[in-house]
Amino acid sequence: MQVGDRFSNPFPVPRVGQSCRRHTSMNMELSRRQFLGTAGAGLAGTTLGALGFGPAEEAQAAAIRPFKLFNTTETRNTCTYCSVACGILIFSKGDLKKGEKADITHIEGDVDHPTNRGTLCPKGAALLDIVKSETRLKQPMIRRAGSNKFEAISWDAALDKIARAMKDDRDANFIAKNADGVTVNRWTTTGFLAASATTNETAWATYKVVRSLGMVVFDNQARV
């Protein structure tokens, strides 16, 4: 292009002293609130479209839905996952006074609890899965030797099998005395993992039984 050739510039740079009013008047008519509203609506529409929502689904997703905690009963409790003992709020539907079964609909942290102040760890935030998850185990399962799948058994059968396995292992690996001839009564090949949702009395009895068997590896789910 030769010097002096004229060309069309869609964004001309004003000369020094030239008024910029004609270039900015259109922008000034769009307020900040209007800009944010328009941008938000466009982003929402683009996101819904990218997720595969059609016009009907977009309208349903944007529709006003009832508050999920409406007409629920709030119950304060403590998370049982660990020894931190965070406070939680359990929201349920169903009138217990009328004999209706409580249906837990939501669980969240208790903002008034001094331990967690409403916060929960990922396990605590997923507490509702204990009640609602379809993959939650509700009975003992066993996979027999040579099988590639688990099958349900009764609690009595499960406890009998565990007791027999522990008895056989203790008989085979119990250490009555160490190399110096000192009585130690140790059983180091089997460990015991206790539950956290127990009373002090149950925890005391569990500890006594485990130690009386000579078991060394002993821990609690509340600490893990």
N, C-alpha and C positions, 0 to 999 in steps of 0.2 A: 504494500500500500504506500503510495507516494505521500509525501508531506503535503498537507493541505487538503487531502481527500476527506470528504465528509462521510460519516457513517452514523448509523442509528445506535444509540446506547440506551438500553432499557432502564438503566440506573445511572443517570447523569450525575456527575459530581458538581454541585453548585460552586460557582466562582466566589472568591472572597468578596463579601459584602452582598452577595445575591441572597435573596430571601429563600428560605427553605419551606415556607408555609405551604406552598402548593404540593410539596412532596410528602408532607406529614399530616395534612388535614384529614385524610382518609383514616390514618392510623389513630388519630386523636379521637375520632368518633367512637372507637371501640374501647370501652372502659376495661379496667383490669378484671372486674367481676364478670363481665360478659365474656372476656377472653378465657378465664378459668372455667366458666360454665360450659362454653363451647368445646374447649379442649377436653374436659372431663367426659362430656357426652360422646365425643368422637372416639376417645380412648375406650370407653365402655362398649360402644358398638363394635369397634374393631376387635376387642378382646372376645366378646361373645361370638362374633362371626368366626374368629380363628378357632374357637373351641367347638365349632360345629353346630351352634345354635341357629335355628331358622327364625323367621319372624315370630312364630307362635311361641317358641322356646324363649326368645328374647323378652317377650312381653311377660311370660310367666316368671322369668328370673328377676325381672324388674318390679314385679307386683309386690304389694305390701303383704307381708306374711304375719300371722299372729305371733305375739311374744311367746317364746317357748317356755318361759317360767311362769306364765299366767296360770292361776288356779293350781299352784303346786304347794306342797308342804316342805318347808326348809328344816333340815335336821343337821345339827352340828356333830361332827365326828372327827376321828383321827386317822390319818393314813397309816396303813399297816405295812408298808413296804420296807421301812428301815427304822433305825432307832432315833432319827431326827424327830419323828412324831409330829409332822406338819398338820395343822388344822385344816379341815375341809368342810365344805357345805354340800349336802346332798339334797337335791330337789326331786320330789316324787309326787306322783298323782295317785289318787285312790284314798278313800276315807277309811282309815283303819278302824274307826269306831263303828262303822257299819259292816265290818268284816271283810272289806275289800282288800285285795292284795296290793301292796305298794308297788308302783311301777316307777323305777328310778329313771329320770329323763335327763339329768344333768348333774355333774360334779365339778366343783371349782374350789380354789383355795379360799380360806377364810381370812379376810383382810383384818379382822380383829384379833387373830391369833398371834401371840407374841413371838412364836417360833419362826413362822414363814411369812407373816404379813400379807397373805393372799397369794404368794408365789408357790409354784409347784415344779418339781423336776419333771422330765419327760414321762417317767413311770407314773408319777402322781397325776399328771395331766391326762393320762390315758386310763384312769381308774374305771371309767365307765365300761371299758372292755371286759372287766371282770364279770360284769352282769350281762352285757349285750353281745359279746363276741361269740360268733358261731363256732369258732375253733377252740373255745375254752374247754379244757378237760373237766368233766363232771363226775368221772368214775375212773378207777384204776384201769390201765391198759397194759397189755403184755405182748411182747413179740417172742414167740417160741423159737427154739433152735431150728434153723433151716427155713424159717418163714420170712417173707418179705413184707409182712403187714402186721399191724397191731390189732388185737382183739380185746374186747371189754371183759373184765372178770369182776367178781364181787369183792367187797372190802375184806371179808373174812379170808377169801382165797389169797388175796394180795398180801395180807399181814402174815398168813401162814407161810407163804413162799419166802417173804423177807426174813422171817424168824429162822426158817430152816437154813437159808443161805448164810445168815450171820452166825448161827451155831456151828455150821461146818467150817466156816473160815476161822472162827475163834479156836476151835479144837485143833486146827492144823497150824496155826501161826501164833498161838499164845506164848508169851515169854514170861516164865515164872521167875527166873533168876538171870542176872547178867553174867558177863564173862568172869567177874570177880566173885561170883557166888552170892551176891546180894539180892534179896528178894525184891523184885520190881513190879511183877504182875502187870505187864504191858500187853496191850493188843493194838498193834500199829498198822494193821493191814486193812482196817475198815474205819470209815469216818461217819460222823453223825451230824446232820444239819437240822437244827430245830427251827420251828416256826416262830414268827415274831408276834403273831396275834394270839398270845397266850397270857394267862394270869401269872402272877408271881408264884403262886402255889404250884401251878403246873410246871413252870420253869425250874423251880427248886427240885421237884420230883424227877424231872427229866435229867437234870444235872447229876443227881445222886445215882440214878440207874446207869447212866453212861459211864461215870467214873467207877462205879462198883464192878463193871464188866472189864475194867482195865483199859478202856478206850482212851487214846491220847488225842486223836484228831476229832475235835468237837467245836462246832461253830454255830452261830445263830443267823438266821436270815435277816434279822434286824440290823446286823452289823455289816453284812456283805454288800 
